[in-house]
Amino acid sequence: MPFYYFAFSATMLVLIFIFIRAFILRKESFPVELFNEAQRNENNGYFEEAIISYESALHEAKKTVFLTELKYRIAGKLKVLNTILDYRRSMLFIRQK
């Protein structure tokens, strides 16, 4: 009978630990917050601010091992935004008749 008490108490301790850990880690990480801010800037048309936010999010994501998918998404977004800005800048230099 004491083994059942031990198994029950160990299970309860593990469940309490998992619940507390999930509650503490529920908040999003800082790179994800920067990524969301950059997406808002991009959707509002503020491409320069979006590039700055994406670069800072990428810098913060490189510090973490677990955010590899976020790193790839940010790198892709940066390539697209830099292409858009280059296109807009080149349109300014075209002479119109």
KOLGU-4560 file (N, C-alpha, C; in nm, 3 decimals, padded with zeros to 5 digits):
<recs>
<n_xx: 00.080 n_yy: -00.120 n_zz: 00.000 ca_xx: 00.000 ca_yy: 00.000 ca_zz: 00.000 c_xx: 00.085 c_yy: 00.127 c_zz: 00.000 mol: A seq: 1 type: MET>
<n_xx: 00.202 n_yy: 00.131 n_zz: 00.068 ca_xx: 00.281 ca_yy: 00.254 ca_zz: 00.067 c_xx: 00.332 c_yy: 00.290 c_zz: -00.073 mol: A seq: 2 type: PRO>
<n_xx: 00.351 n_yy: 00.189 n_zz: -00.159 ca_xx: 00.396 ca_yy: 00.219 ca_zz: -00.295 c_xx: 00.292 c_yy: 00.301 c_zz: -00.370 mol: A seq: 3 type: PHE>
<n_xx: 00.166 n_yy: 00.273 n_zz: -00.349 ca_xx: 00.060 ca_yy: 00.349 ca_zz: -00.416 c_xx: 00.061 c_yy: 00.494 c_zz: -00.371 mol: A seq: 4 type: TYR>
<n_xx: 00.085 n_yy: 00.516 n_zz: -00.243 ca_xx: 00.093 ca_yy: 00.653 ca_zz: -00.192 c_xx: 00.212 c_yy: 00.726 c_zz: -00.254 mol: A seq: 5 type: TYR>
<n_xx: 00.323 n_yy: 00.656 n_zz: -00.265 ca_xx: 00.441 ca_yy: 00.716 ca_zz: -00.325 c_xx: 00.416 c_yy: 00.750 c_zz: -00.472 mol: A seq: 6 type: PHE>
<n_xx: 00.356 n_yy: 00.659 n_zz: -00.546 ca_xx: 00.328 ca_yy: 00.683 ca_zz: -00.688 c_xx: 00.229 c_yy: 00.799 c_zz: -00.705 mol: A seq: 7 type: ALA>
<n_xx: 00.128 n_yy: 00.804 n_zz: -00.622 ca_xx: 00.029 ca_yy: 00.911 ca_zz: -00.630 c_xx: 00.092 c_yy: 01.046 c_zz: -00.597 mol: A seq: 8 type: PHE>
<n_xx: 00.173 n_yy: 01.051 n_zz: -00.491 ca_xx: 00.235 ca_yy: 01.179 ca_zz: -00.453 c_xx: 00.338 c_yy: 01.222 c_zz: -00.557 mol: A seq: 9 type: SER>
<n_xx: 00.412 n_yy: 01.129 n_zz: -00.615 ca_xx: 00.509 ca_yy: 01.164 ca_zz: -00.720 c_xx: 00.437 c_yy: 01.217 c_zz: -00.843 mol: A seq: 10 type: ALA>
<n_xx: 00.327 n_yy: 01.155 n_zz: -00.881 ca_xx: 00.249 ca_yy: 01.202 ca_zz: -00.995 c_xx: 00.195 c_yy: 01.342 c_zz: -00.970 mol: A seq: 11 type: THR>
<n_xx: 00.145 n_yy: 01.365 n_zz: -00.850 ca_xx: 00.092 ca_yy: 01.497 ca_zz: -00.817 c_xx: 00.202 c_yy: 01.603 c_zz: -00.819 mol: A seq: 12 type: MET>
<n_xx: 00.320 n_yy: 01.570 n_zz: -00.770 ca_xx: 00.431 ca_yy: 01.666 ca_zz: -00.772 c_xx: 00.473 c_yy: 01.699 c_zz: -00.915 mol: A seq: 13 type: LEU>
<n_xx: 00.477 n_yy: 01.599 n_zz: -01.000 ca_xx: 00.513 ca_yy: 01.622 ca_zz: -01.140 c_xx: 00.408 c_yy: 01.710 c_zz: -01.207 mol: A seq: 14 type: VAL>
<n_xx: 00.282 n_yy: 01.684 n_zz: -01.183 ca_xx: 00.176 ca_yy: 01.765 ca_zz: -01.242 c_xx: 00.180 c_yy: 01.909 c_zz: -01.192 mol: A seq: 15 type: LEU>
<n_xx: 00.206 n_yy: 01.927 n_zz: -01.064 ca_xx: 00.217 ca_yy: 02.063 ca_zz: -01.010 c_xx: 00.337 c_yy: 02.134 c_zz: -01.071 mol: A seq: 16 type: ILE>
<n_xx: 00.449 n_yy: 02.065 n_zz: -01.085 ca_xx: 00.568 ca_yy: 02.125 ca_zz: -01.146 c_xx: 00.540 c_yy: 02.166 c_zz: -01.290 mol: A seq: 17 type: PHE>
<n_xx: 00.476 n_yy: 02.081 n_zz: -01.367 ca_xx: 00.445 ca_yy: 02.112 ca_zz: -01.507 c_xx: 00.350 c_yy: 02.232 c_zz: -01.515 mol: A seq: 18 type: ILE>
<n_xx: 00.251 n_yy: 02.237 n_zz: -01.428 ca_xx: 00.156 ca_yy: 02.348 ca_zz: -01.428 c_xx: 00.225 c_yy: 02.480 c_zz: -01.394 mol: A seq: 19 type: PHE>
<n_xx: 00.311 n_yy: 02.480 n_zz: -01.293 ca_xx: 00.382 ca_yy: 02.603 ca_zz: -01.255 c_xx: 00.476 c_yy: 02.646 c_zz: -01.366 mol: A seq: 20 type: ILE>
<n_xx: 00.546 n_yy: 02.553 n_zz: -01.426 ca_xx: 00.639 ca_yy: 02.586 ca_zz: -01.535 c_xx: 00.563 c_yy: 02.644 c_zz: -01.655 mol: A seq: 21 type: ARG>
<n_xx: 00.450 n_yy: 02.585 n_zz: -01.689 ca_xx: 00.371 ca_yy: 02.636 ca_zz: -01.801 c_xx: 00.315 c_yy: 02.774 c_zz: -01.771 mol: A seq: 22 type: ALA>
<n_xx: 00.278 n_yy: 02.798 n_zz: -01.648 ca_xx: 00.225 ca_yy: 02.929 ca_zz: -01.610 c_xx: 00.332 c_yy: 03.036 c_zz: -01.616 mol: A seq: 23 type: PHE>
<n_xx: 00.453 n_yy: 03.002 n_zz: -01.574 ca_xx: 00.562 ca_yy: 03.100 ca_zz: -01.575 c_xx: 00.609 c_yy: 03.127 c_zz: -01.718 mol: A seq: 24 type: ILE>
<n_xx: 00.619 n_yy: 03.025 n_zz: -01.800 ca_xx: 00.669 ca_yy: 03.040 ca_zz: -01.937 c_xx: 00.560 c_yy: 03.074 c_zz: -02.037 mol: A seq: 25 type: LEU>
<n_xx: 00.442 n_yy: 03.108 n_zz: -01.990 ca_xx: 00.332 ca_yy: 03.139 ca_zz: -02.079 c_xx: 00.357 c_yy: 03.265 c_zz: -02.161 mol: A seq: 26 type: ARG>
<n_xx: 00.430 n_yy: 03.358 n_zz: -02.105 ca_xx: 00.458 ca_yy: 03.483 ca_zz: -02.174 c_xx: 00.546 c_yy: 03.457 c_zz: -02.296 mol: A seq: 27 type: LYS>
<n_xx: 00.520 n_yy: 03.532 n_zz: -02.404 ca_xx: 00.599 ca_yy: 03.516 ca_zz: -02.526 c_xx: 00.741 c_yy: 03.569 c_zz: -02.504 mol: A seq: 28 type: GLU>
<n_xx: 00.833 n_yy: 03.516 n_zz: -02.578 ca_xx: 00.971 ca_yy: 03.559 ca_zz: -02.565 c_xx: 00.991 c_yy: 03.694 c_zz: -02.633 mol: A seq: 29 type: SER>
<n_xx: 01.100 n_yy: 03.758 n_zz: -02.600 ca_xx: 01.129 ca_yy: 03.892 ca_zz: -02.651 c_xx: 01.146 c_yy: 03.894 c_zz: -02.803 mol: A seq: 30 type: PHE>
<n_xx: 01.215 n_yy: 03.797 n_zz: -02.866 ca_xx: 01.223 ca_yy: 03.799 ca_zz: -03.013 c_xx: 01.088 c_yy: 03.786 c_zz: -03.081 mol: A seq: 31 type: PRO>
<n_xx: 00.997 n_yy: 03.711 n_zz: -03.022 ca_xx: 00.863 ca_yy: 03.696 ca_zz: -03.081 c_xx: 00.787 c_yy: 03.827 c_zz: -03.072 mol: A seq: 32 type: VAL>
<n_xx: 00.803 n_yy: 03.900 n_zz: -02.961 ca_xx: 00.738 ca_yy: 04.031 ca_zz: -02.948 c_xx: 00.793 c_yy: 04.128 c_zz: -03.052 mol: A seq: 33 type: GLU>
<n_xx: 00.925 n_yy: 04.127 n_zz: -03.073 ca_xx: 00.984 ca_yy: 04.214 ca_zz: -03.175 c_xx: 00.937 c_yy: 04.176 c_zz: -03.314 mol: A seq: 34 type: LEU>
<n_xx: 00.923 n_yy: 04.046 n_zz: -03.339 ca_xx: 00.873 ca_yy: 03.999 ca_zz: -03.468 c_xx: 00.730 c_yy: 04.047 c_zz: -03.492 mol: A seq: 35 type: PHE>
<n_xx: 00.646 n_yy: 04.040 n_zz: -03.389 ca_xx: 00.508 ca_yy: 04.087 ca_zz: -03.402 c_xx: 00.503 c_yy: 04.237 c_zz: -03.427 mol: A seq: 36 type: ASN>
<n_xx: 00.589 n_yy: 04.312 n_zz: -03.360 ca_xx: 00.595 ca_yy: 04.457 ca_zz: -03.382 c_xx: 00.638 c_yy: 04.487 c_zz: -03.525 mol: A seq: 37 type: GLU>
<n_xx: 00.736 n_yy: 04.413 n_zz: -03.575 ca_xx: 00.783 ca_yy: 04.433 ca_zz: -03.711 c_xx: 00.674 c_yy: 04.400 c_zz: -03.813 mol: A seq: 38 type: ALA>
<n_xx: 00.596 n_yy: 04.297 n_zz: -03.787 ca_xx: 00.486 ca_yy: 04.264 ca_zz: -03.877 c_xx: 00.380 c_yy: 04.375 c_zz: -03.879 mol: A seq: 39 type: GLN>
<n_xx: 00.352 n_yy: 04.433 n_zz: -03.762 ca_xx: 00.258 ca_yy: 04.545 ca_zz: -03.759 c_xx: 00.310 c_yy: 04.663 c_zz: -03.840 mol: A seq: 40 type: ARG>
<n_xx: 00.441 n_yy: 04.693 n_zz: -03.825 ca_xx: 00.500 ca_yy: 04.802 ca_zz: -03.903 c_xx: 00.494 c_yy: 04.773 c_zz: -04.052 mol: A seq: 41 type: ASN>
<n_xx: 00.521 n_yy: 04.649 n_zz: -04.089 ca_xx: 00.518 ca_yy: 04.611 ca_zz: -04.230 c_xx: 00.377 c_yy: 04.623 c_zz: -04.287 mol: A seq: 42 type: GLU>
<n_xx: 00.278 n_yy: 04.579 n_zz: -04.211 ca_xx: 00.140 ca_yy: 04.587 ca_zz: -04.258 c_xx: 00.091 c_yy: 04.730 c_zz: -04.269 mol: A seq: 43 type: ASN>
<n_xx: 00.145 n_yy: 04.819 n_zz: -04.186 ca_xx: 00.106 ca_yy: 04.960 ca_zz: -04.192 c_xx: 00.183 c_yy: 05.037 c_zz: -04.299 mol: A seq: 44 type: ASN>
<n_xx: 00.281 n_yy: 04.975 n_zz: -04.361 ca_xx: 00.356 ca_yy: 05.039 ca_zz: -04.469 c_xx: 00.483 c_yy: 05.107 c_zz: -04.423 mol: A seq: 45 type: GLY>
<n_xx: 00.522 n_yy: 05.091 n_zz: -04.298 ca_xx: 00.645 ca_yy: 05.150 ca_zz: -04.247 c_xx: 00.758 c_yy: 05.049 c_zz: -04.264 mol: A seq: 46 type: TYR>
<n_xx: 00.811 n_yy: 05.040 n_zz: -04.386 ca_xx: 00.907 ca_yy: 04.935 ca_zz: -04.417 c_xx: 01.042 c_yy: 04.955 c_zz: -04.349 mol: A seq: 47 type: PHE>
<n_xx: 01.087 n_yy: 05.080 n_zz: -04.335 ca_xx: 01.216 ca_yy: 05.104 ca_zz: -04.270 c_xx: 01.212 c_yy: 05.063 c_zz: -04.124 mol: A seq: 48 type: GLU>
<n_xx: 01.102 n_yy: 05.099 n_zz: -04.055 ca_xx: 01.089 ca_yy: 05.059 ca_zz: -03.915 c_xx: 01.076 c_yy: 04.907 c_zz: -03.902 mol: A seq: 49 type: GLU>
<n_xx: 01.009 n_yy: 04.846 n_zz: -04.000 ca_xx: 00.994 ca_yy: 04.700 ca_zz: -03.997 c_xx: 01.130 c_yy: 04.632 c_zz: -04.013 mol: A seq: 50 type: ALA>
<n_xx: 01.215 n_yy: 04.686 n_zz: -04.100 ca_xx: 01.348 ca_yy: 04.627 ca_zz: -04.118 c_xx: 01.428 c_yy: 04.637 c_zz: -03.989 mol: A seq: 51 type: ILE>
<n_xx: 01.420 n_yy: 04.752 n_zz: -03.923 ca_xx: 01.493 ca_yy: 04.769 ca_zz: -03.797 c_xx: 01.443 c_yy: 04.671 c_zz: -03.692 mol: A seq: 52 type: ILE>
<n_xx: 01.312 n_yy: 04.655 n_zz: -03.683 ca_xx: 01.254 ca_yy: 04.562 ca_zz: -03.585 c_xx: 01.289 c_yy: 04.418 c_zz: -03.618 mol: A seq: 53 type: SER>
<n_xx: 01.285 n_yy: 04.382 n_zz: -03.747 ca_xx: 01.322 ca_yy: 04.246 ca_zz: -03.787 c_xx: 01.469 c_yy: 04.217 c_zz: -03.755 mol: A seq: 54 type: TYR>
<n_xx: 01.556 n_yy: 04.316 n_zz: -03.780 ca_xx: 01.698 ca_yy: 04.294 ca_zz: -03.752 c_xx: 01.723 c_yy: 04.277 c_zz: -03.603 mol: A seq: 55 type: GLU>
<n_xx: 01.655 n_yy: 04.356 n_zz: -03.521 ca_xx: 01.674 ca_yy: 04.339 ca_zz: -03.376 c_xx: 01.613 c_yy: 04.207 c_zz: -03.328 mol: A seq: 56 type: SER>
<n_xx: 01.502 n_yy: 04.165 n_zz: -03.388 ca_xx: 01.443 ca_yy: 04.035 ca_zz: -03.352 c_xx: 01.536 c_yy: 03.922 c_zz: -03.393 mol: A seq: 57 type: ALA>
<n_xx: 01.599 n_yy: 03.935 n_zz: -03.510 ca_xx: 01.693 ca_yy: 03.832 ca_zz: -03.555 c_xx: 01.815 c_yy: 03.826 c_zz: -03.463 mol: A seq: 58 type: LEU>
<n_xx: 01.862 n_yy: 03.943 n_zz: -03.420 ca_xx: 01.975 ca_yy: 03.947 ca_zz: -03.328 c_xx: 01.941 c_yy: 03.879 c_zz: -03.196 mol: A seq: 59 type: HIS>
<n_xx: 01.821 n_yy: 03.905 n_zz: -03.145 ca_xx: 01.779 ca_yy: 03.842 ca_zz: -03.019 c_xx: 01.752 c_yy: 03.693 c_zz: -03.038 mol: A seq: 60 type: GLU>
<n_xx: 01.700 n_yy: 03.654 n_zz: -03.155 ca_xx: 01.671 ca_yy: 03.513 ca_zz: -03.180 c_xx: 01.799 c_yy: 03.431 c_zz: -03.195 mol: A seq: 61 type: ALA>
<n_xx: 01.906 n_yy: 03.493 n_zz: -03.241 ca_xx: 02.033 ca_yy: 03.421 ca_zz: -03.255 c_xx: 02.091 c_yy: 03.384 c_zz: -03.119 mol: A seq: 62 type: LYS>
<n_xx: 02.050 n_yy: 03.455 n_zz: -03.015 ca_xx: 02.097 ca_yy: 03.423 ca_zz: -02.881 c_xx: 02.032 c_yy: 03.296 c_zz: -02.826 mol: A seq: 63 type: LYS>
<n_xx: 01.918 n_yy: 03.259 n_zz: -02.884 ca_xx: 01.843 ca_yy: 03.143 ca_zz: -02.836 c_xx: 01.860 c_yy: 03.028 c_zz: -02.934 mol: A seq: 64 type: THR>
<n_xx: 01.866 n_yy: 02.908 n_zz: -02.884 ca_xx: 01.887 ca_yy: 02.790 ca_zz: -02.967 c_xx: 01.755 c_yy: 02.741 c_zz: -03.026 mol: A seq: 65 type: VAL>
<n_xx: 01.644 n_yy: 02.762 n_zz: -02.957 ca_xx: 01.519 ca_yy: 02.697 ca_zz: -02.991 c_xx: 01.436 c_yy: 02.770 c_zz: -03.096 mol: A seq: 66 type: PHE>
<n_xx: 01.479 n_yy: 02.884 n_zz: -03.145 ca_xx: 01.397 ca_yy: 02.964 ca_zz: -03.236 c_xx: 01.450 c_yy: 02.959 c_zz: -03.379 mol: A seq: 67 type: LEU>
<n_xx: 01.484 n_yy: 02.841 n_zz: -03.428 ca_xx: 01.542 ca_yy: 02.831 ca_zz: -03.562 c_xx: 01.441 c_yy: 02.864 c_zz: -03.671 mol: A seq: 68 type: THR>
<n_xx: 01.316 n_yy: 02.821 n_zz: -03.654 ca_xx: 01.214 ca_yy: 02.852 ca_zz: -03.755 c_xx: 01.189 c_yy: 03.002 c_zz: -03.761 mol: A seq: 69 type: GLU>
<n_xx: 01.190 n_yy: 03.069 n_zz: -03.647 ca_xx: 01.172 ca_yy: 03.214 ca_zz: -03.644 c_xx: 01.287 c_yy: 03.284 c_zz: -03.714 mol: A seq: 70 type: LEU>
<n_xx: 01.408 n_yy: 03.232 n_zz: -03.698 ca_xx: 01.525 ca_yy: 03.291 ca_zz: -03.765 c_xx: 01.508 c_yy: 03.286 c_zz: -03.916 mol: A seq: 71 type: LYS>
<n_xx: 01.462 n_yy: 03.172 n_zz: -03.968 ca_xx: 01.443 ca_yy: 03.158 ca_zz: -04.113 c_xx: 01.333 c_yy: 03.250 c_zz: -04.164 mol: A seq: 72 type: TYR>
<n_xx: 01.226 n_yy: 03.262 n_zz: -04.088 ca_xx: 01.116 ca_yy: 03.350 ca_zz: -04.128 c_xx: 01.161 c_yy: 03.496 c_zz: -04.130 mol: A seq: 73 type: ARG>
<n_xx: 01.239 n_yy: 03.537 n_zz: -04.029 ca_xx: 01.287 ca_yy: 03.675 ca_zz: -04.024 c_xx: 01.382 c_yy: 03.701 c_zz: -04.139 mol: A seq: 74 type: ILE>
<n_xx: 01.471 n_yy: 03.607 n_zz: -04.169 ca_xx: 01.565 ca_yy: 03.626 ca_zz: -04.280 c_xx: 01.490 c_yy: 03.640 c_zz: -04.413 mol: A seq: 75 type: ALA>
<n_xx: 01.387 n_yy: 03.562 n_zz: -04.433 ca_xx: 01.307 ca_yy: 03.574 ca_zz: -04.555 c_xx: 01.235 c_yy: 03.708 c_zz: -04.563 mol: A seq: 76 type: GLY>
<n_xx: 01.179 n_yy: 03.752 n_zz: -04.452 ca_xx: 01.111 ca_yy: 03.882 ca_zz: -04.449 c_xx: 01.209 c_yy: 03.995 c_zz: -04.478 mol: A seq: 77 type: LYS>
<n_xx: 01.330 n_yy: 03.986 n_zz: -04.424 ca_xx: 01.429 ca_yy: 04.090 ca_zz: -04.448 c_xx: 01.468 c_yy: 04.097 c_zz: -04.596 mol: A seq: 78 type: LEU>
<n_xx: 01.482 n_yy: 03.981 n_zz: -04.660 ca_xx: 01.515 ca_yy: 03.981 ca_zz: -04.803 c_xx: 01.405 c_yy: 04.048 c_zz: -04.884 mol: A seq: 79 type: LYS>
<n_xx: 01.280 n_yy: 04.016 n_zz: -04.854 ca_xx: 01.168 ca_yy: 04.074 ca_zz: -04.928 c_xx: 01.160 c_yy: 04.224 c_zz: -04.905 mol: A seq: 80 type: VAL>
<n_xx: 01.174 n_yy: 04.268 n_zz: -04.781 ca_xx: 01.165 ca_yy: 04.411 ca_zz: -04.752 c_xx: 01.279 c_yy: 04.489 c_zz: -04.815 mol: A seq: 81 type: LEU>
<n_xx: 01.399 n_yy: 04.434 n_zz: -04.813 ca_xx: 01.510 ca_yy: 04.503 ca_zz: -04.878 c_xx: 01.489 c_yy: 04.512 c_zz: -05.029 mol: A seq: 82 type: ASN>
<n_xx: 01.431 n_yy: 04.409 n_zz: -05.089 ca_xx: 01.399 ca_yy: 04.413 ca_zz: -05.232 c_xx: 01.294 c_yy: 04.519 c_zz: -05.261 mol: A seq: 83 type: THR>
<n_xx: 01.193 n_yy: 04.529 n_zz: -05.177 ca_xx: 01.089 ca_yy: 04.631 ca_zz: -05.196 c_xx: 01.148 c_yy: 04.771 c_zz: -05.185 mol: A seq: 84 type: ILE>
<n_xx: 01.233 n_yy: 04.792 n_zz: -05.085 ca_xx: 01.294 ca_yy: 04.925 ca_zz: -05.070 c_xx: 01.386 c_yy: 04.959 c_zz: -05.186 mol: A seq: 85 type: LEU>
<n_xx: 01.462 n_yy: 04.861 n_zz: -05.235 ca_xx: 01.548 ca_yy: 04.886 ca_zz: -05.352 c_xx: 01.464 c_yy: 04.921 c_zz: -05.474 mol: A seq: 86 type: ASP>
<n_xx: 01.352 n_yy: 04.853 n_zz: -05.492 ca_xx: 01.264 ca_yy: 04.882 ca_zz: -05.604 c_xx: 01.207 c_yy: 05.023 c_zz: -05.593 mol: A seq: 87 type: TYR>
<n_xx: 01.165 n_yy: 05.061 n_zz: -05.475 ca_xx: 01.110 ca_yy: 05.196 ca_zz: -05.456 c_xx: 01.215 c_yy: 05.302 c_zz: -05.480 mol: A seq: 88 type: ARG>
<n_xx: 01.337 n_yy: 05.277 n_zz: -05.434 ca_xx: 01.445 ca_yy: 05.375 ca_zz: -05.455 c_xx: 01.480 c_yy: 05.386 c_zz: -05.603 mol: A seq: 89 type: ARG>
<n_xx: 01.479 n_yy: 05.275 n_zz: -05.675 ca_xx: 01.513 ca_yy: 05.279 ca_zz: -05.817 c_xx: 01.403 c_yy: 05.348 c_zz: -05.897 mol: A seq: 90 type: SER>
<n_xx: 01.281 n_yy: 05.341 n_zz: -05.851 ca_xx: 01.171 ca_yy: 05.409 ca_zz: -05.921 c_xx: 01.184 c_yy: 05.560 c_zz: -05.912 mol: A seq: 91 type: MET>
<n_xx: 01.253 n_yy: 05.610 n_zz: -05.812 ca_xx: 01.272 ca_yy: 05.754 ca_zz: -05.798 c_xx: 01.370 c_yy: 05.809 c_zz: -05.902 mol: A seq: 92 type: LEU>
<n_xx: 01.462 n_yy: 05.726 n_zz: -05.950 ca_xx: 01.565 ca_yy: 05.771 ca_zz: -06.042 c_xx: 01.527 c_yy: 05.755 c_zz: -06.189 mol: A seq: 93 type: PHE>
<n_xx: 01.414 n_yy: 05.697 n_zz: -06.218 ca_xx: 01.371 ca_yy: 05.680 ca_zz: -06.356 c_xx: 01.311 c_yy: 05.810 c_zz: -06.405 mol: A seq: 94 type: ILE>
<n_xx: 01.358 n_yy: 05.854 n_zz: -06.521 ca_xx: 01.304 ca_yy: 05.978 ca_zz: -06.578 c_xx: 01.170 c_yy: 05.950 c_zz: -06.640 mol: A seq: 95 type: ARG>
<n_xx: 01.079 n_yy: 06.037 n_zz: -06.614 ca_xx: 00.947 ca_yy: 06.024 ca_zz: -06.674 c_xx: 00.932 c_yy: 06.131 c_zz: -06.780 mol: A seq: 96 type: GLN>
<n_xx: 00.875 n_yy: 06.095 n_zz: -06.895 ca_xx: 00.859 ca_yy: 06.191 ca_zz: -07.004 c_xx: 00.725 c_yy: 06.257 c_zz: -06.998 mol: A seq: 97 type: LYS>
</recs>
